[in-house]
Structure formats: C-alpha cells, structure tokens
Amino acid sequence: MDTVTYSHPQVSQYIANHFIPYKADMAERDAWPHFRANHVIWTPSVGFADRNGSMHYVAPGYSPPPEFLATLKIGRARCLMAWTRNAEAAKLLEEAAPEDNAMAAEALFWLSTAYFFERRDSTRMYEVWEELVRRYPDSPWAKRTYPKPG
C-alpha cells in the first residue's frame, strides 16, 4: 500500500484533506491492543474512526488507488452516518458510486441507506437499489436488497 496506493497523489491529498492518519504495524507488540480493540485481524487494513475513536468501518486487504479513493469516501461517509450527518454522507457516496470499480456496488448500497436515513423516505432507497441490482446483479451488495413492495 505504501509503494503504490498511499503515495498516489490523489490518495495522499484526500487523506491529508480529510483524515488524521494513524499507522500501526502488527509486527510491533505495542500495537496489538489497538488491533484487538478494533477487531483488525489482517493487514493491510484501513479503519475509519470518528472523533471519539469509535470504529465505524474497516476495509481489509490491498486496494489500488481508484478503489482506495472510493473506500476513503465510503469510510468517511459511514462515520458521518453514525453522527446522523446523512446528507453529507450521501454526497460522498454519490461521488464514489459512479466509479466503475470494485467498490461501486458497496457505495450504492450505503448511498441508499444514507438517502433513507436523511428523510426516512424509502423512495430514493429503492431507486438506488434498482440501480445497484441492474449494474451489479451478482454482487453481495445487490443480494442484500429486496424488491419494492407492491
């Protein structure tokens, strides 16, 4: 991740603008309590915690820059949603969802959730679910949706 992804100009700029990065190494025994407390069992993993240190999203494994940028937006949105800042979260997820990469289906799923929580109206949620199922019918995220009643 250091060589390709973190050093990518868009990735490093996005991290600098929106996060306070913390890097821990599983080989360092002093970091183990941090990994245990946040249920991180594999590296590389990137976790997203809110201002109180509560972890809201963990993404394990390597990601190339385009997918990682989408992951950063999803992780940031998940933290915002925990604080009922759903309109802000939706904007981030709208940015991540059009990208045609491995994270787009997940971004659409969380976008539908942010839309629902924003107004407690399922109309937009179902519209996004329909798009998710149409674009990524075999994804695990599409399988977590259900058809619109009636």
C-alpha positions as CSV (number, residue, x, y, z in Angstrom):
1,M,0.0,0.0,0.0
2,D,2.9,2.4,0.8
3,T,4.5,2.0,-2.6
4,V,1.5,2.3,-4.9
5,T,-1.6,3.4,-3.2
6,Y,-0.7,5.7,-0.3
7,S,1.9,7.5,-2.4
8,H,-0.7,8.2,-5.3
9,P,-1.2,12.0,-5.5
10,Q,-5.0,11.9,-5.3
11,V,-5.0,9.4,-2.4
12,S,-2.4,11.3,-0.4
13,Q,-4.1,14.6,-1.0
14,Y,-7.5,13.2,0.0
15,I,-6.1,11.7,3.2
16,A,-4.4,15.0,4.0
17,N,-7.6,16.9,3.5
18,H,-10.0,14.7,5.4
19,F,-8.3,12.4,7.9
20,I,-5.8,12.2,10.7
21,P,-3.9,9.1,9.6
22,Y,-2.6,6.6,12.2
23,K,-0.4,3.7,11.1
24,A,0.2,0.6,13.2
25,D,2.3,-2.4,12.5
26,M,1.2,-5.9,13.6
27,A,4.8,-6.8,14.0
28,E,5.0,-4.3,16.8
29,R,3.7,-5.8,20.0
30,D,2.7,-2.4,21.4
31,A,0.1,-2.1,18.6
32,W,-1.6,-5.3,19.4
33,P,-4.2,-3.9,21.9
34,H,-5.2,-1.4,19.2
35,F,-5.8,-4.2,16.7
36,R,-7.7,-6.3,19.2
37,A,-9.9,-3.4,20.3
38,N,-10.9,-2.6,16.7
39,H,-11.2,-6.2,15.6
40,V,-8.5,-5.9,13.0
41,I,-7.1,-9.3,12.2
42,W,-5.4,-8.8,8.8
43,T,-3.1,-6.3,7.2
44,P,-3.2,-4.2,5.3
45,S,-6.5,-2.9,6.7
46,V,-7.7,0.6,6.9
47,G,-10.1,1.6,9.6
48,F,-12.3,4.7,9.9
49,A,-13.0,6.0,13.4
50,D,-15.0,9.1,14.4
51,R,-13.7,11.9,16.6
52,N,-14.4,9.8,19.7
53,G,-12.2,6.9,18.4
54,S,-15.2,4.6,17.7
55,M,-14.5,2.5,14.6
56,H,-17.3,2.6,12.0
57,Y,-15.8,0.9,9.0
58,V,-12.8,-1.4,8.3
59,A,-11.6,-2.4,4.9
60,P,-9.1,-5.3,4.8
61,G,-6.7,-6.1,2.1
62,Y,-4.8,-4.2,-0.6
63,S,-6.6,-1.7,-2.8
64,P,-5.3,0.0,-5.9
65,P,-5.7,3.9,-5.9
66,P,-9.1,4.1,-7.7
67,E,-10.7,1.6,-5.4
68,F,-9.0,3.1,-2.3
69,L,-10.3,6.5,-3.1
70,A,-13.8,5.0,-3.1
71,T,-13.0,3.2,0.1
72,L,-11.9,6.5,1.7
73,K,-15.3,8.1,0.7
74,I,-17.3,5.1,2.0
75,G,-15.4,5.1,5.3
76,R,-15.8,8.8,5.8
77,A,-19.5,8.5,4.9
78,R,-20.0,5.7,7.4
79,C,-18.5,7.9,10.2
80,L,-20.8,10.8,9.2
81,M,-23.8,8.5,9.2
82,A,-23.1,7.4,12.7
83,W,-23.5,11.1,13.7
84,T,-26.7,11.5,11.6
85,R,-25.0,13.6,9.1
86,N,-26.7,11.7,6.3
87,A,-26.9,14.4,3.7
88,E,-23.1,14.9,3.8
89,A,-22.6,11.2,3.7
90,A,-24.9,10.9,0.7
91,K,-22.8,13.5,-1.2
92,L,-19.6,11.4,-0.6
93,L,-21.3,8.2,-1.6
94,E,-22.7,9.9,-4.8
95,E,-19.1,10.6,-5.7
96,A,-18.0,7.0,-5.0
97,A,-20.9,5.2,-6.7
98,P,-20.5,6.2,-10.3
99,E,-16.9,4.9,-10.4
100,D,-16.9,1.6,-12.2
101,N,-14.6,-0.3,-9.8
102,A,-14.8,-2.9,-7.2
103,M,-16.2,-0.5,-4.6
104,A,-19.1,0.9,-6.6
105,A,-21.7,-1.7,-5.6
106,E,-20.9,-1.1,-1.9
107,A,-21.0,2.6,-2.4
108,L,-24.5,2.3,-3.9
109,F,-25.7,0.2,-1.0
110,W,-24.6,2.7,1.6
111,L,-25.9,5.6,-0.6
112,S,-29.4,4.0,-0.4
113,T,-29.0,3.8,3.4
114,A,-27.9,7.5,3.7
115,Y,-30.9,8.5,1.5
116,F,-33.3,6.6,3.7
117,F,-31.9,8.0,6.9
118,E,-31.8,11.5,5.5
119,R,-35.6,11.8,5.2
120,R,-36.9,8.4,6.5
121,D,-38.3,8.0,3.0
122,S,-37.7,4.7,1.2
123,T,-38.4,6.1,-2.3
124,R,-34.8,7.1,-3.1
125,M,-33.6,4.0,-1.3
126,Y,-35.5,1.8,-3.7
127,E,-34.4,3.8,-6.7
128,V,-30.7,3.2,-5.8
129,W,-31.4,-0.4,-5.0
130,E,-32.8,-0.8,-8.5
131,E,-29.7,0.8,-10.0
132,L,-27.5,-1.4,-7.8
133,V,-29.3,-4.6,-8.9
134,R,-29.2,-3.5,-12.6
135,R,-25.5,-2.6,-12.6
136,Y,-24.1,-5.3,-10.2
137,P,-26.7,-8.1,-10.1
138,D,-24.2,-10.7,-8.8
139,S,-22.6,-8.6,-6.1
140,P,-23.1,-9.4,-2.5
141,W,-24.4,-5.9,-2.1
142,A,-27.2,-6.4,-4.6
143,K,-28.2,-9.6,-2.8
144,R,-28.7,-7.5,0.4
145,T,-31.6,-5.6,-1.1
146,Y,-35.2,-6.6,-1.6
147,P,-37.8,-5.7,-4.2
148,K,-40.0,-2.7,-3.7
149,P,-43.4,-3.7,-2.2
150,G,-46.5,-3.7,-4.4
